Amino acid sequence: MRYLGIDFGEKRIGYAVSDDAGSIAFPRTTLRNDPMLMEQLAAVIEREAIGAIVVGDTRAFGGAANPVTESAERFMQLLRDETGLTVEPAWEAGSSIEASRYAPDGDGHDDAAAAAVILQRFLDMHPRA
């Protein structure tokens, strides 16, 4: 099964897609978080034959909510309602820092790479038989 991984932000979201076996995450691109977002994600889900979605849990290392947590949780519910797919949260803390290690010089933040880190963490924690 292929997974869609999302690094949620109130202004933009990065996304990544797994291979068919659900074992390796590949960064794709960043989309604006605007009224066209759900339509764009629906097209990605269809084109990539996505079977489930993983969204970064925006909570801090200690589990405390932050200013984005409520928006991210509403977004996850909207994804469930609009797509009918399973939407799972995945630990996101530190994903942007980890992703920045692989960014080209001068490009310290890459939302798609952060989405790939989030998705890969989820895949590693949920191995397929």
C-alpha positions, 0 to 999 in steps of 0.5 A, spaced: 500 500 500 502 507 498 502 512 503 501 519 503 505 523 508 504 530 510 507 536 514 502 540 516 503 548 516 497 553 516 501 557 510 503 551 506 504 543 507 509 539 504 508 532 502 511 525 501 509 518 498 511 511 499 513 506 495 508 501 493 510 496 499 510 502 504 517 501 506 520 507 503 518 515 503 520 520 497 519 527 498 514 530 493 513 538 493 510 543 497 502 546 496 499 552 499 494 551 504 489 555 501 482 553 498 485 549 493 488 544 497 483 539 498 482 539 491 490 538 489 490 533 495 485 529 492 488 529 485 495 526 488 491 521 492 488 519 485 494 519 481 499 516 486 494 510 488 494 512 495 491 507 500 492 511 507 495 518 509 500 520 515 500 527 518 505 529 522 503 530 529 504 537 531 505 536 539 512 538 542 517 533 545 513 532 551 506 531 548 504 538 549 499 542 544 502 548 540 498 553 537 498 549 530 495 543 534 488 544 533 488 546 526 492 540 524 487 536 528 481 539 524 485 538 518 486 531 519 478 530 520 477 534 514 482 529 510 478 523 513 471 526 511 473 528 504 477 522 502 474 516 506 481 514 507 485 512 514 489 518 517 494 516 522 498 521 526 505 520 526 510 523 531 513 530 527 518 533 533 524 535 530 522 533 523 524 539 520 531 539 523 532 532 521 530 534 514 534 540 513 541 536 514 539 533 507 537 540 504 541 543 499 546 549 501 542 555 502 535 552 503 535 550 510 527 548 510 524 543 505 517 542 507 516 536 502 523 533 506 520 534 513 514 530 510 518 524 508 522 524 515 515 524 518 512 518 513 519 514 514 518 514 521 511 512 521 513 506 516 519 504 520 514 503 526 509 500 522 513 495 518 509 491 513 510 483 512 
